[in-house]
Structures are given as structure tokens and as C-alpha cells.
Amino acid sequence: MNLYRLLCLLTVVCFAFTKPREHHIDTSFTVCNSTVCKARAKLINDSLNTSVDPCDDFYSYACGGWINNHTLPPSRSSYGNFDVLHEELQATLKAVLENMTEVSEETVIKNAKVMYNACVAIPTAPDRRDILLDILNTSGFSQWPITDTSGTQLKNLTQVLEVTGADPIFNFYIDRDVQKLSNYVVQMDQTSFMKLGRNQLIDPYSEYNKNITEAYKKLLEVAVRFVHPNITERDLTTIVCDIMFLEREMANMTAPPEERRNTLEIYHRATISELECNYTNIPLLKLLNKEFSIANITLNESETVEMYALSYYAKLNDYLPKINLETLYNYAGARIVLGWVSDLSSAYRNASFEFSKIAWGVQKETERWEQCVSYLGRGMQQVIDHMYVTKKFSAEAKKEVEHYVGNISEAFRKELENSTWMDNGTRNASLEKLNKMRLKIGYPEYILNKTFLEERYKYVPELNISDHFTNMWRYLDKNNYIFLYQKLRLPYDTESWVVRSAVVNAYYNPSTNDMLYPSGILQGLFYQHGLPSSLNYGSLGSVIGHEITHGFDDEGSQYDADGKLENWWSNQTRTKFTNKAECFVRQYGNITDKMANMTLNGVNTLGENIADNGGVRMAFKAFTSLMEDVRLEGLTNITSKKMFFIAQAMVWCKLSTEASLRMMIQYDPHSPYKYRVNQVLRNMQAFSTVFQCKANSSMFLEEKKRCTLW
């Protein structure tokens, strides 16, 4: 199971409230007055709000200036320094993609540019109902939607499931076998939903959800009417209400994320035969073979699968005999339609924007070119990454980041060695895991190989700009599924990257014990060559510490040094870990966000909160071990230790709509940005020491109330 995360922490300092030394001028530091240092000093000055005491509200001190100087773009539900860097990345890709094809370019590069240009032309293109009907027909849904007056009759559940396939009732994917590590395996999980989250489906008419639910209903109505323009109002209402009812029923069968954090507990290994024997209403072999037939792969009953939602699967098995067959057929068809209709119907695009206004609080559609760059980043990942890294990545950055990782790993090693709550066996195994943690920086070498790119997209023919973007995407979609499913019969590739290089993020993968720092994050506020170490350690260093800590959080700690899922901790140490982790659950679970008027979920955010707290602590320890104090010209009253916290905090300066903040609190495993700064620093004695925070200040916590694991 893929568990990829990222994060950064923040803290800030206030000079207006820092107690000055009397009768002494500190000259023990050096000053950086280079061009990059002067530019960074200006950014910091613009970001700070020195009217706020950093010991009262460090986030407002560090980001108050930035927030006052920025407005939320109307097309964004949130906007911060992460997004500024993302915009720069998108603009770089836009420039490359708009440089139309040259004779010498390979087919795969030409295709990316042709698809981009076809994509940006969509808003002015006519609607193409015929393409959507063809997609439904080739998918087995030529009669969609079935209405009360259509006269169509479905015979039995097996017949319907043979048409719908696995997609509407459970998720499956191909990933590393967490027991037999040299293999890929089919992994199964509970279903996902179309536009609404689990909470919205289960409680559709609560104060916050009712308008979103109505907007979703209208969205479905527009999609159905696009396919069936002559449908009666009665049939339309019946179909949409039945689809929404079934989706809500399925949501009620799923487990919430806070009940799915113990991977060992929810993991179940079985053969297809065993699952079919115990859950007789789900023809699993037929469902999977229908999907894998595109890659000419046939599974048999002895095929092993890894199940991560057995409770859901059992409920699904009991529910299917009671299901209305026409509703199941229409629901499955709706999932197909909503996956394709946006680029084929202007009415649907308008309805989708109205939905986004209500659900996320946006006031304007995202620019079409931005949408298209994002589409290609998902569909042609390796090609887009190739285009980006050949323009932007610096080998210099890779060497420097390797150095940072080494220092921060050493800080974590010392933390493990000095952890009195761990027994010797668990500590030694943890040290082995840390030693084996693999580092991947920038990009995988294979994306520079154009022969590899041509092979990876060989099932996509040479595209013609006169064709519709959706038809091009159908070729691409088929190509990607073929390569995905073919992995099942290949040995696991330890050199592969499962994330993009052209992305502003970082990741830890517990099933491979890999840390990944893509090229997209190695720039801007996160990293810049020539800056004092305090700045790069505060920003990127906190990210590095965060990802290392993920290997030892509540979920990552269930995977050993090689990525095998097993209980490798002693019971005694696991109990002590759980008790210490419960401190974070209570602490964050007692925070109520005023803007959203919602309480944070301390269980769902536990892993990220552990990584946030551990990441900043380890980065700060690594930085202070350097014993340097380099300051910025014009900001010499700010020590390097204070600058560490400022750099970290600036990464998280952010504006957001009330709606998006509510979405984040409900569904995101990360805490909202403000608490990734203030709450982390309240747990950190070093912060209070650096800023001389008094015991009665908001940012100070007495030792017995602090939460610490790593």
C-alpha cells in the first residue's frame, strides 16, 4: 500500500520583543551580503509582522506580513508559498509544451505537445456527445442510463457485474508485495467515490454539507441529460436520487481513515479462491480478469491478493444480493461518465465550476493551460518530468541535499541511541532501518533516456492535432493501464519512482523504505545554493527530518528495514510508543479552528503530526551541530537559530477559504498549516529558549504537557 506524504514545519522569531544585550555589541557572527542573501532578506522582511509577539502567536508573527501583502486568487481555494513555487513549475512546463514540435523530436515528445495544444482548445471546441456515447458503448454501457420507461431488464447480479467490472464496488492496484518483496501483487481496498467525501455522503444534509449535496445532484443531472437529452424530469430525478442513495450506502460500508491506521490489523493475505469461497456473491476472478484482459494477462484462482479492507468486503458481499440491478448499472455508468464528460460538455464544465464554488469556495475557474499541464503531468508523468528536469535541475543541489540528509540522519541516529523507552532489540532494528533508508533525489536517471520514454508510451500512436483531446487521452489511458497491469508478471523494480519529479513535494514510502525528494521541491524557499545553512535547514531540512520520521511513525514503524510489513517491535516498546503517541492525539484533538468552526482529528493526523514534530527537532539538532552563525545583511539582529525557525515558518504562510479549510480538517491527514507551526513549536523547548518565551506566554508549554516521540 502506498503511503506517500510530505511536510514542513515552521517557526518564527520576533526581534521587537527579543531582549537586547546591554553594553555589548555581538560580533561573533558573519554577514552574508550576496545577491541571493539580499533577495532572501527582502522576502523575510516582507513576510514578518513585527507587531505580533512571536511568543504569543509565532505563525502570525512569521506570516502576518505575507498574509497582509497577498490576496487569495479567485481561482484558488488556498494559496501559499507552496503554491507560488508550484506556479513557477507550471509556468516552466507551459513554456516547454507551447514550443511546438520540431522535426528532430521523438514521437513521445511530439505527442505531449500535441495533447497540450488540443487540451487548451477545449473551451472553444463544440460539445462531443458522440465521443462519450462511444466510450459508454465500448465499456459495455450502451443502454446507459436505464430508466423506468426504457423497457430494459437486467437478469441477475452476475450479469451486471460482468459489465460493470470491479471499479464501482472496490479499488485495486498493483504494488510491491509486502511479504514477498521481490514481487508485485494485486492489492485490494474499499471503494472510493466520485465527487463527495465519505463524511458528506454519510451526512448529506448537515449544515455544511446540504448545499454541496444539492450542487452534486445538479452536476449528476447535467451529466445524465448530456447523454440522454430527451429524458423526462421524472426519470432524471429517479436515476440521480438512486445513484446518490447507492453511493451513500457504499460509504456507510467503508471504514473512516482513523480506523485504518493500523496496517497490520487491516492487512489480510488470501488467494482469489479463498475469497470467492468465503464471499460467494463477489465473482472476484471474473472481475479482475475483465480488468487485466487489456494487458493480455489472465489470473487464476491460486493468485494471491493483499486485502486492506476485509470488513468492507464482507459488508459488500452481504449487500450485493439486495441491490437494485438497474441502480448498480447506472451508478457504474455514472462513474465512467463523470470521468470523461468534462472535456466533452460545456454545460457540465459550468456545473462543475458551480460545484467547486460551493464545495471549495473558489470564485473563478483555473486557467485552462494550468489544467492541461496538470493533466499531462498525471497521464504522461515520465515525459513531463523529462521536460522539466532537463530545464531546471542542478547537480549542485543533489550533492548539497545529500549532505543535509546525512547530517539529519545522524541526528536521528543519536535520538534512537538515546531513547530510553525503547528496548535494545527494537532500538537495534530501528538503527538498521535508518541505515538502510534509501535516498532518491531529483529524478530517476531513466527519464533522461528517450529510448525508455518511447518504449513506455509505445501503445500511443503518433497523434494528430485535428483529433479531439479526449480521443488522445483514450490512447494514453489504455497505454498506462497496460503498463500498470503488466507489472504483475515482472520482478519488483527497486529503482522505479512512484511519484513525479516535477512536483513541489517530498515523500517516504514505507514498503520500500525510500525517501524521495523530487526536483520540484529543491528550489525557492525550500532550497537555494549560497544561502546560510540556517535557511536551508529550516525549510528543506525540516522536510527531510519529516520524511525520516515517517519511517518511525505509527504506520511507518510497521514496516521493517527492507519494507516488509511485520511486527518487528517488542510489545513493551510498542506499548510505550502508543502511550507517547496518545499525547499527540489528545493535544491536536483538543484544537478547535475558529475559521472553520471545527475540531481537528487527532487520530487521522497522528502520523503527520509525529513527523512534523520529529522533523523540525531533528533538523534543528543537525543545524546547531554545525556551530555557525551566519546572518543576513540588514537583519543582523536575527541570530541563525532564529532564522532557522523563520525559514521553516515561511514555507507554510497561506491563505484559504473557509470551505477548503473544512475540507482539509475532514479529509487531509495533515493538520492545517497554522498548527504545523505553532503546535510543533510549543512542543519544542529549544524554540522557547531561542526566543526567550516566558512561562505565561502562549507559545510556551511546561515540560509535562509537551508531546515528544523523536
C-alpha positions in Angstrom: 0.0 0.0 0.0 1.4 3.4 -0.9 1.7 5.8 1.9 3.3 8.8 0.4 3.5 12.0 2.5 5.2 15.2 2.9 5.6 18.1 5.2 7.5 21.1 6.5 7.4 22.8 9.9 7.5 26.3 10.9 8.6 28.7 13.5 9.4 32.3 13.6 11.1 35.0 15.6 10.3 38.5 16.7 13.0 41.0 17.2 10.8 43.7 18.5 10.2 41.5 21.5 13.7 40.0 21.9 15.5 41.2 24.9 18.7 43.0 23.8 22.1 42.6 25.4 23.2 45.7 27.3 26.5 47.4 26.8 27.7 44.8 24.3 27.8 44.5 20.5 27.8 40.9 19.3 30.4 40.5 16.6 30.7 36.7 16.8 28.8 36.2 13.6 29.5 36.7 9.9 27.2 38.5 7.5 26.1 37.3 4.0 25.6 40.2 1.6 25.5 38.3 -1.7 22.7 38.8 -4.2 20.8 35.7 -3.1 21.1 36.7 0.6 19.9 40.2 -0.1 16.9 38.8 -2.0 16.1 36.4 0.8 16.4 39.2 3.4 13.7 41.2 1.5 11.4 38.1 1.4 11.8 37.7 5.1 11.2 41.4 5.9 8.0 41.3 3.7 6.8 38.1 5.5 7.2 39.2 9.1 4.6 41.1 11.2 6.8 42.6 14.0 3.7 44.0 15.8 3.0 40.4 16.9 4.9 38.9 19.8 6.5 35.6 18.5 5.9 34.1 21.9 2.2 34.7 21.6 1.5 33.6 18.1 4.6 32.6 16.1 2.6 31.8 12.9 1.1 35.3 12.8 4.5 36.9 13.5 6.2 34.9 10.8 3.5 35.0 8.2 1.5 38.1 9.1 3.3 40.3 6.6 2.9 37.8 3.8 -0.8 37.4 4.5 -1.4 41.1 4.6 0.5 41.6 1.3 -1.3 38.8 -0.6 -4.9 38.2 -1.6 -6.4 34.8 -2.4 -6.5 34.4 -6.2 -10.2 33.9 -7.2 -9.4 30.5 -8.9 -7.8 29.1 -5.7 -9.3 27.6 -2.6 -6.0 28.1 -0.8 -2.8 29.8 -1.7 0.6 30.0 -0.1 4.4 29.8 -0.7 4.0 26.1 -1.7 1.6 27.4 -4.4 4.0 30.2 -5.5 6.6 27.6 -6.2 4.1 25.3 -7.9 3.0 28.2 -10.2 6.7 28.7 -11.2 7.0 25.0 -12.0 3.8 25.0 -14.1 4.9 28.1 -16.0 8.2 26.3 -16.9 6.3 23.4 -18.3 3.9 25.6 -20.1 6.8 27.3 -21.9 8.2 23.9 -22.9 4.9 22.5 -24.1 4.0 25.6 -26.1 7.2 25.4 -28.0 5.6 23.3 -30.8 7.2 20.2 -32.3 10.4 20.2 -34.1 11.3 17.7 -36.8 14.0 16.1 -34.7 11.8 15.5 -31.7 10.8 11.9 -30.8 7.2 10.8 -31.2 6.5 10.8 -27.5 7.7 14.4 -27.0 5.6 15.5 -30.0 2.6 13.7 -28.6 2.8 15.5 -25.3 2.9 18.9 -27.1 0.0 17.9 -29.5 -2.1 16.8 -26.5 -1.4 20.0 -24.7 -2.5 22.1 -27.6 -5.6 20.0 -28.1 -6.3 20.4 -24.4 -6.1 24.1 -24.3 -8.5 24.3 -27.2 -11.3 22.5 -25.4 -13.2 25.6 -24.1 -13.8 26.9 -27.7 -14.5 23.4 -29.2 -18.0 22.2 -29.8 -19.6 19.6 -27.5 -18.9 16.0 -28.5 -21.7 13.8 -27.2 -20.8 11.2 -29.8 -17.4 10.6 -28.2 -19.0 10.0 -24.8 -21.5 7.6 -26.3 -18.7 5.7 -28.0 -16.9 5.4 -24.6 -20.0 4.1 -22.9 -20.6 1.6 -25.8 -17.1 0.2 -25.8 -17.3 -0.1 -22.0 -20.5 -2.2 -22.1 -22.9 0.6 -21.2 -24.7 1.2 -24.5 -28.0 1.3 -22.6 -27.0 3.9 -20.0 -28.9 5.2 -18.3 -31.6 2.6 -17.8 -34.9 4.3 -16.9 -38.2 3.1 -15.7 -39.6 3.7 -19.2 -36.7 2.3 -21.2 -38.0 -1.3 -21.1 -34.6 -2.7 -20.4 -34.4 -5.6 -17.9 -31.3 -6.9 -16.2 -31.4 -10.6 -15.4 -29.1 -11.1 -12.4 -26.2 -9.7 -10.3 -23.5 -11.7 -12.1 -24.6 -10.4 -15.5 -24.4 -6.8 -14.2 -21.1 -7.3 -12.5 -19.6 -8.7 -15.7 -20.5 -5.4 -17.3 -19.5 -3.0 -14.5 -16.3 -4.7 -13.6 -14.5 -4.1 -10.3 -14.4 -0.2 -10.3 -17.7 0.7 -8.8 -17.5 -1.7 -5.9 -13.9 -1.9 -4.8 -10.5 -0.4 -5.5 -7.5 -2.5 -6.6 -4.0 -1.6 -7.8 -0.6 -3.2 -8.4 2.2 -2.6 -6.0 5.0 -4.2 -4.1 4.2 -7.4 -2.3 4.8 -6.5 1.4 5.6 -10.1 2.2 7.4 -11.4 -0.9 9.4 -8.2 -1.6 10.8 -9.2 -5.0 7.3 -9.4 -6.4 4.4 -7.2 -7.5 0.9 -8.2 -6.2 -2.7 -7.3 -6.6 -3.8 -5.1 -3.7 -7.5 -4.6 -2.9 -9.2 -1.9 -0.8 -12.5 -0.3 -0.1 -14.2 1.8 -2.8 -13.6 5.4 -3.5 -16.3 8.0 -4.5 -17.0 10.3 -7.4 -17.1 13.9 -6.1 -18.0 13.9 -2.4 -16.1 12.7 0.6 -17.2 10.0 3.0 -18.4 12.4 5.6 -20.5 14.3 3.1 -22.1 11.1 1.7 -23.0 9.8 5.1 -24.4 13.1 6.4 -25.5 14.8 3.3 -27.9 17.4 4.8 -25.9 18.7 7.7 -25.4 22.5 7.9 -22.1 22.4 6.0 -23.0 19.6 3.6 -26.5 20.4 2.3 -25.5 22.9 -0.3 -22.7 20.7 -1.5 -25.1 17.8 -1.8 -27.5 19.9 -3.9 -24.7 21.1 -6.2 -23.6 17.5 -6.6 -27.1 16.5 -7.5 -27.3 19.2 -10.2 -23.9 18.0 -11.5 -25.2 14.5 -12.0 -28.4 15.7 -13.6 -26.3 17.7 -16.2 -24.2 14.7 -16.9 -27.2 12.4 -17.4 -29.0 14.9 -19.6 -26.0 15.3 -21.8 -26.0 11.6 -22.6 -29.8 11.4 -22.8 -31.2 14.8 -23.9 -34.8 13.6 -24.1 -35.0 12.1 -20.6 -38.1 13.0 -18.7 -37.8 15.0 -15.5 -39.3 12.1 -13.5 -36.8 9.6 -14.9 -33.9 12.1 -14.4 -34.8 12.7 -10.8 -35.3 9.0 -10.1 -31.9 8.0 -11.6 -29.9 10.7 -9.9 -31.5 10.0 -6.5 -30.9 6.3 -6.8 -27.3 6.8 -7.7 -26.8 9.1 -4.7 -28.6 6.7 -2.5 -26.4 3.8 -3.6 -23.2 5.8 -3.2 -24.3 6.7 0.3 -25.0 3.1 1.2 -21.5 2.1 0.0 -20.0 5.0 2.0 -21.6 3.6 5.1 -19.9 0.3 4.5 -16.4 1.9 4.4 -14.3 2.5 7.5 -13.1 6.0 8.3 -9.4 6.7 8.0 -8.9 6.8 11.8 -9.9 3.1 11.9 -7.4 2.2 9.1 -4.1 3.4 10.6 -3.1 0.0 12.0 -2.0 -1.6 8.7 -1.0 -4.9 10.4 -4.5 -5.1 11.8 -6.4 -4.5 8.5 -3.9 -6.5 6.3 -5.2 -9.8 5.0 -3.5 -12.1 2.6 -5.5 -14.7 0.6 -5.9 -16.3 -2.8 -8.7 -15.5 -5.1 -10.2 -18.9 -4.5 -10.3 -18.4 -0.7 -12.0 -15.0 -1.1 -14.6 -16.5 -3.5 -15.2 -19.4 -1.2 -15.9 -17.1 1.8 -17.6 -14.3 -0.1 -19.7 -16.0 -2.7 -21.6 -13.0 -4.1 -18.5 -11.4 -5.5 -17.1 -13.2 -8.6 -13.6 -11.8 -8.0 -11.8 -13.8 -10.6 -14.1 -12.7 -13.4 -14.0 -9.1 -12.2 -10.2 -8.9 -12.1 -9.7 -10.8 -15.4 -12.1 -8.3 -17.1 -9.7 -5.5 -16.0 -6.4 -7.4 -16.8 -7.6 -8.5 -20.2 -6.4 -5.2 -21.7 -2.8 -6.3 -20.9 -3.4 -9.9 -22.1 -2.9 -11.2 -18.5 -5.1 -14.0 -17.1 -5.3 -14.6 -13.4 -6.3 -17.9 -11.9 -7.8 -19.0 -8.6 -4.5 -19.5 -6.9 -3.4 -15.9 -7.5 -2.6 -14.1 -4.2 -4.1 -10.8 -3.3 -3.4 -8.4 -0.5 -6.6 -7.2 1.1 -6.7 -4.0 3.2 -10.5 -3.8 3.7 -11.8 -7.2 4.6 -14.6 -5.8 6.8 -15.8 -3.7 3.9 -15.6 -6.6 1.5 -17.7 -8.7 3.9 -20.4 -6.0 4.1 -20.3 -5.6 0.3 -20.8 -9.3 -0.1 -23.9 -9.2 2.1 -25.3 -6.1 0.4 -25.0 -7.1 -3.2 -27.9 -9.6 -3.3 -30.2 -6.9 -2.1 -29.1 -4.2 -4.5 -31.3 -2.9 -7.3 -29.6 -4.1 -10.5 -30.6 -1.1 -12.6 -29.3 1.3 -9.9 -25.9 -0.6 -9.8 -25.7 -0.4 -13.6 -26.5 3.3 -13.6 -24.1 4.0 -10.7 -21.2 2.2 -12.5 -22.0 4.1 -15.7 -22.1 7.4 -13.9 -18.6 6.8 -12.7 -17.5 6.4 -16.3 -19.4 9.4 -17.5 -18.0 11.7 -14.8 -14.5 10.5 -15.6 -14.8 11.7 -19.2 -17.6 14.3 -19.7 -15.8 17.4 -18.5 -13.9 17.9 -21.8 -16.9 17.0 -23.9 -19.7 19.1 -22.5 -19.6 22.9 -21.8 -22.8 22.6 -19.7 -21.0 20.1 -17.5 -17.9 22.3 -17.1 -20.2 25.1 -16.0 -22.0 22.9 -13.5 -18.6 21.6 -12.2 -17.4 25.1 -11.6 -20.6 25.9 -9.6 -20.0 22.8 -7.6 -16.4 23.9 -6.9 -17.6 27.4 -5.8 -19.8 25.8 -3.1 -17.6 22.9 -2.1 -14.2 24.7 -2.1 -15.1 28.4 -2.1 -13.4 29.3 -5.4 -14.6 32.3 -7.4 -13.1 31.6 -10.8 -12.1 28.6 -12.9 -8.5 27.6 -13.0 -6.8 28.8 -16.2 -7.2 26.2 -18.9 -3.5 26.0 -19.5 -2.9 25.1 -15.9 -5.4 22.4 -16.0 -3.8 20.9 -19.1 -0.3 21.0 -17.6 -1.7 19.1 -14.6 -3.5 16.6 -16.8 -0.3 15.7 -18.7 1.7 15.6 -15.5 -0.6 12.8 -14.4 -1.0 11.0 -17.7 2.5 11.4 -19.2 4.4 11.6 -16.0 7.8 10.4 -17.3 7.7 12.6 -20.3 6.7 15.8 -18.4 9.4 15.0 -15.8 11.9 14.6 -18.6 10.9 18.1 -20.0 11.2 19.7 -16.6 14.5 18.3 -15.2 16.3 18.9 -18.4 15.4 22.6 -17.9 15.6 23.1 -14.2 17.5 20.6 -12.2 21.0 21.3 -10.8 23.5 18.6 -9.9 24.8 21.0 -7.3 21.5 20.8 -5.5 21.7 17.0 -5.4 25.1 17.0 -3.7 24.1 19.6 -1.1 20.8 17.8 -0.3 22.8 14.5 0.2 24.9 16.4 2.7 21.8 17.6 4.6 20.2 14.2 4.7 23.4 12.7 6.1 23.5 15.3 8.9 19.9 15.0 9.8 20.0 11.2 9.7 22.9 11.4 12.1 20.8 13.5 14.4 18.0 10.9 14.2 20.6 8.1 14.9 21.6 9.8 18.1 17.9 10.2 19.0 17.4 6.4 18.6 20.5 5.6 20.5 19.4 7.8 23.4 15.8 6.7 23.5 15.3 5.3 27.0 11.8 4.0 26.3 13.0 1.5 23.6 14.3 -1.9 24.4 17.7 -2.9 22.9 16.3 -5.3 20.3 13.8 -2.7 18.9 16.4 0.0 19.0 19.0 -2.0 17.1 16.4 -3.0 14.5 15.4 0.7 14.2 19.0 1.7 13.7 19.3 -0.9 10.9 16.2 0.6 9.3 17.7 4.0 9.4 20.9 2.8 7.9 19.0 1.0 5.1 16.8 4.0 4.3 17.3 4.7 0.6 17.7 8.3 -0.7 16.3 9.3 -4.1 16.9 12.9 -5.1 15.8 15.0 -8.1 14.7 12.4 -10.6 15.3 8.8 -11.7 18.0 8.6 -14.4 15.8 6.6 -16.7 13.6 9.6 -17.6 16.6 11.2 -19.4 16.7 8.2 -21.7 14.5 9.0 -24.7 14.5 5.3 -25.8 12.9 4.4 -22.5 10.3 7.1 -23.0 9.4 5.8 -26.4 9.0 2.3 -25.1 7.0 3.4 -22.1 4.4 5.1 -24.3 4.6 2.7 -27.3 0.9 2.0 -27.3 0.1 5.6 -28.1 0.2 6.2 -31.9 1.5 9.4 -33.4 -1.2 11.9 -32.6 -2.8 14.4 -34.9 -3.8 17.9 -33.7 -7.1 17.6 -35.6 -8.3 14.8 -33.3 -10.2 15.6 -30.1 -8.3 15.7 -26.8 -10.5 13.0 -25.3 -9.7 10.6 -28.1 -6.0 11.2 -27.5 -6.4 10.6 -23.8 -8.2 7.3 -24.5 -5.0 6.1 -26.2 -2.9 7.3 -23.3 -5.3 5.8 -20.7 -5.1 2.4 -22.4 -1.3 2.6 -22.6 -0.9 3.4 -18.9 -3.2 0.5 -17.8 -1.3 -1.9 -20.0 2.0 -1.0 -18.4 0.4 -1.0 -14.9 -1.1 -4.4 -15.2 2.0 -5.9 -16.9 3.9 -5.2 -13.7 2.1 -8.1 -12.1 4.3 -10.6 -14.0 7.6 -8.7 -13.5 10.0 -8.6 -10.6 9.7 -5.5 -8.4 11.8 -2.6 -9.7 13.6 -1.0 -6.7 14.9 1.8 -8.9 11.4 3.0 -10.0 9.9 6.2 -8.8 6.2 6.1 -7.9 5.9 9.9 -7.7 6.6 12.7 -10.2 9.9 14.6 -10.3 8.1 17.8 -11.4 6.2 18.3 -8.2 6.6 20.5 -5.1 6.5 17.7 -2.5 8.6 15.1 -0.8 7.7 11.5 0.2 8.5 8.5 2.3 7.5 5.0 1.1 7.3 2.5 3.9 7.0 -0.5 1.6 10.4 0.3 0.1 12.0 2.3 2.9 12.7 5.0 0.4 12.9 8.8 0.8 12.1 10.8 -2.3 13.0 14.5 -2.8 11.8 15.4 -6.3 13.4 18.2 -8.3 10.4 20.4 -8.0 10.9 21.0 -4.3 14.7 21.6 -4.5 14.3 25.4 -5.1 12.7 28.6 -3.9 12.0 28.9 -0.2 12.9 25.2 0.3 16.4 25.3 -1.0 18.8 27.8 -2.6 22.5 27.4 -3.1 24.5 30.2 -1.4 22.2 30.9 1.5 23.2 30.5 5.1 22.7 26.9 6.3 20.0 28.1 8.8 17.6 28.9 6.0 18.0 25.7 4.0 17.9 23.6 7.2 14.9 25.4 8.5 12.9 24.8 5.3 14.2 21.8 3.3 15.9 20.3 6.4 12.6 20.2 8.2 11.1 18.3 5.2 14.0 15.9 5.3 13.5 15.3 9.0 9.8 14.9 8.4 10.3 12.1 5.9 12.9 10.3 8.0 10.5 10.4 11.0 7.7 8.9 8.8 9.7 5.7 8.9 9.1 5.5 12.6 5.6 7.0 13.0 2.5 4.9 13.9 2.2 3.5 10.3 5.8 3.5 9.1 7.0 1.7 12.1 5.0 -1.4 11.0 7.4 -1.9 8.1 10.9 -3.2 8.7 14.2 -2.1 7.2 13.5 -3.8 3.9 9.9 -2.7 3.6 8.3 -5.9 4.9 5.1 -5.5 6.8 5.5 -7.2 10.1 5.5 -6.6 13.8 9.2 -6.1 14.4 8.8 -4.1 17.6 8.7 -5.7 21.1 5.3 -5.5 22.8 6.8 -3.5 25.6 8.3 -0.8 23.3 5.1 -0.7 21.1 3.0 0.0 24.3 5.3 2.8 25.3 5.2 4.2 21.8 1.4 4.1 21.8 1.3 5.9 25.1 3.6 8.7 23.9 1.7 8.9 20.6 -1.6 9.3 22.5 -0.2 12.6 23.8 -0.3 14.0 20.2 -3.8 12.6 19.7 -5.2 14.4 22.7 -3.2 17.6 22.1 -4.2 18.1 18.5 -7.7 16.7 19.1 -8.3 19.5 21.6 -7.7 22.2 19.0 -10.8 23.9 17.5 -10.2 26.0 14.4 -12.1 29.3 14.7 -12.4 29.9 11.0 -13.8 26.5 10.1 -15.5 26.1 13.5 -14.3 22.5 13.5 -12.2 20.4 15.9 -9.1 18.8 14.5 -9.0 15.0 14.2 -6.0 14.0 16.3 -6.2 10.3 15.2 -6.3 10.9 11.5 -3.5 13.4 11.6 -1.3 11.4 14.0 1.3 10.2 11.6 1.8 13.6 10.1 1.9 15.3 13.5 4.6 12.9 14.7 6.6 13.6 11.5 6.1 17.4 11.9 7.3 17.4 15.4 10.2 15.0 14.9 11.2 16.6 11.6 11.8 20.1 13.0 13.5 18.8 16.1 16.0 16.7 14.1 16.6 19.4 11.5 17.3 21.9 14.3 19.7 19.5 16.1 21.5 18.9 12.8 21.8 22.6 12.1 23.0 23.5 15.6 25.7 20.8 15.4 27.3 23.0 12.6 28.1 25.7 15.2 27.8 28.5 12.8 26.1 31.9 12.9 25.8 33.5 9.5 23.3 36.3 9.3 21.7 38.3 6.5 22.6 41.9 5.7 20.0 44.2 7.2 18.8 41.5 9.6 21.9 41.1 11.7 19.7 41.3 14.9 18.3 37.9 13.9 20.6 35.0 15.0 21.0 32.0 12.8 18.9 29.9 15.3 16.0 32.3 15.0 16.5 32.4 11.2 16.1 28.6 11.2 12.6 28.9 12.6 11.7 31.8 10.3 12.7 29.8 7.2 10.6 26.9 8.4 7.6 29.1 9.1 7.6 31.0 5.8 7.1 27.7 3.9 3.7 27.5 5.5 2.4 31.0 5.0 -1.0 30.5 3.4 -4.4 31.9 2.7 -7.5 29.7 2.3 -11.3 29.8 2.0 -13.4 28.7 4.9 -14.8 25.8 2.7 -11.3 24.5 1.8 -10.3 24.6 5.5 -13.3 22.5 6.4 -12.4 20.0 3.7 -8.8 19.8 5.0 -9.9 19.2 8.6 -12.2 16.4 7.5 -10.1 14.6 4.9 -6.4 15.6 5.0 -4.0 13.6 7.1 -2.1 16.8 7.7 -3.1 19.4 10.3 -3.9 22.9 9.0 -0.7 25.0 8.3 -1.1 27.3 11.4 -0.9 24.3 13.8 2.0 22.8 11.9 3.9 25.8 13.0 2.5 26.9 16.4 1.7 23.5 17.9 5.0 21.9 16.9 7.0 24.8 18.4 5.0 24.7 21.6 6.3 21.2 22.0 9.9 22.3 21.5 11.9 23.7 24.4 14.6 24.9 22.0 12.1 27.3 20.4 11.2 28.9 23.8 14.8 29.1 24.7 15.8 30.8 21.4 13.0 33.4 21.7 13.2 33.7 25.5 9.5 32.9 25.8 8.1 33.4 29.3 6.2 30.6 31.1 2.9 32.5 30.8 3.2 33.0 27.0 1.0 31.1 24.6 3.9 29.5 22.7 5.4 28.1 25.9 4.4 24.7 27.3 5.6 23.3 30.5 7.6 20.1 30.1 4.9 17.7 31.4 2.4 19.0 28.8 4.8 18.7 25.8 4.4 15.8 23.4 7.6 14.2 22.2 8.4 11.0 20.4 11.5 11.7 18.3 
